[in-house]
Amino acid sequence: MNMNNTSVKLVTIAADEAGQRIDNFLRNQLKGVPKSMIYRIVRKGEVRVNKKRIKPEYKLQSGDEVRIPPVRIAERDEAPVSAKLDKVAALNDCIIFEDDYLLVLNKPSGTAVHGGSGLSFGVIEGLRALRPEARFLELVHRLDRETSGVLLVAKKRSALRALHEQLRMKAMQKDYLALVRGQWQSHCKVVQA
């Protein structure tokens, strides 16, 4: 076992972190800690907000003081994603737009958007390796591994919330195009959704 977090940590919630659920906040703070363990420490009252017990669905407010207990997790054999890997370095060439709030990437086919299910590398891990100074990089949406196309990555929590709201309210338009070989017969298949 590896003691990743050896002492109690007190975090004051900034304005751009307000509005998110405590469980999501903890998942970001305690990288590599299983969700089940995060829910367990919240349920047992080890996580406190303003010195009080809270439920996992509690929404953080600006100025809240969060007590994060020491957490033990098994040491992982995986090395962190290196910015020198060819795939990671190639992501720089895929960026088609960037400002203070948003990064727009032309995701290549065959690259997962995030690691997991046996994959140690995904676009988001690669971007975090390329930009170690970035305080916040989160996927706005996902694309299948074999699908190429535009992928939005929020650089600020406020941008992520605004873009998620646009997706929820269907104020954002997403178009999917398929490239086929030969003539597509209209009687074969028409998809309109």
Buried (B, 14 or more C-beta within 10 A) or exposed (E): EEEBBEEEBEBEBEEBBBBBBBBEBBBEBBEEBEEEBBBEBBEEEBBBBEEEEBEBEBEBEEEBEBBBBEBEBEEEEEEEBEBEEEBBBEBEEBBEEEEEEBBBBBBBEEBBBBBEEEEBBBBBBBBBBBBEEEEBBBBBBBBEBEBBBBBBBBBBBBBBBBBBEEEEEEEBEEEEEEEEEEEEEEEEEEEEE
